[in-house]
Structures are given as structure tokens and as C-alpha cells.
């Protein structure tokens, strides 16, 4: 998926991926810009919300041709429901 998104200039290129018994590590190329939790954004949350909205609109406007994961919504809803049914924290919320 990252290769697909990078091809549309909405995600950085993956440099390396490593895993061990406890963690996964994803190293990407540097991304220009400021961290969303920097003071300038926290002091003006409206501008941050606008930036998020613009980027989400761009992401949702991508062509689905050649997307490596087409039509995954039903699959993800099923997985989430299954998780919720087996989780003591969420089971009471779905039945």
C-alpha cells in the first residue's frame, strides 16, 4: 500500500522495514513540513483541521485502479466486529 500511495505523492518512500519479537519498525524518507503537534499548529487548531481535511480529500480522490487493497471496507468491518465480540472492553457495545 505504501508503494501505491507513494506513487501518488501522498506517502513517503519506505526505506526499510524490520521486525523483532516485540516491535515492527518502518523507516521512511524524510517528509517536508512541520509536525502536527508543534506549537504553531496547537495554537491554531483550525488551520490544522483544514490541513487534515485537504489531505484526506486528496487521499480519497485517488484513483482506485491498481490499488493493492480494493473493496476492503466489508473485510475491515468484519474484522472490527470480530475483535469487538472477543474483547471484554467492547463486547457490551455491539450486542
N, C-alpha and C positions, 0 to 999 in steps of 0.2 A: 504494500500500500504506500509506503514512503517513497518508493521509486515512482509510482504513479503520481503522487502529489508533488514531488519534486519536479517531475516533467511538466507540470502546470504552474510552476513557480509559486507554490503555496506551502512548501515544506523544504527544509534544508536537506542537503545530500547526507546520507548516512556514511560515516567514515568507518565505523567499526561497531560490532555488536558482540558482547561477551556475556557469559553467564557462569555462575558458580552454584554451589549447593543452596545458597541463600538469596542471591540477588541476580538481577539482569542489569546490564549496562549498555546504554545506547549513546554513542558518541557521534555527533553531527558536526557539519561545518559551522563556522560562526554565522550568526544571524545579525544583521544590522538592526539598530533600533535600541530602544530602552526597555528595561524590564517593566512589566505591567504593575509591579508593586513598588516602583520607585516613587519618591516623594512627589514628583511632578504629576504623576497620574493619580496618586491617592488624594492629592489636594484638589483635583478636578475630575471626579468620577464620571461626570457627564461626557467628557472627551474620551475617557477610557471606554465607556459603554458604546459610544459612536464608533470607535476604532474596532471593537469586538464585532459590532453589528456589520460594519463594512467588510470585514474579513470573513465572517460567516456567510454573508451574501455572496461573496466571491467563491467560497468553498462550495456552496450549494448550487452555484451556476456552472460548475464544471461539467463537461460532457461525460456521460456515463459509459460511452464507448471505451472499451479496453480497460474499464475499471476491474481490478482483480477480485472485487467482492460485490458483485451485483446482487440486488434484491436481498439484502441481509437483514432487513428490518424484522421480518417474521421470526427469523432464526434468533436474533438478539432478544426479542420479546420473550420467546420461549425459554431461552437460557436464563433470563432475568426472573421469570416466573418460577422456573425450577429452583433457582437459587433461593428465592424468597420463601418457597414452600419448605425448604430444608433448613433454613436459617431460623434459629429461635428468635432473633431480633425482628424478623419481618413476617413470619408465618401468620401472625394475628391480623396483619394488614390486608391479606389477599383473599381470605375465605369468608 
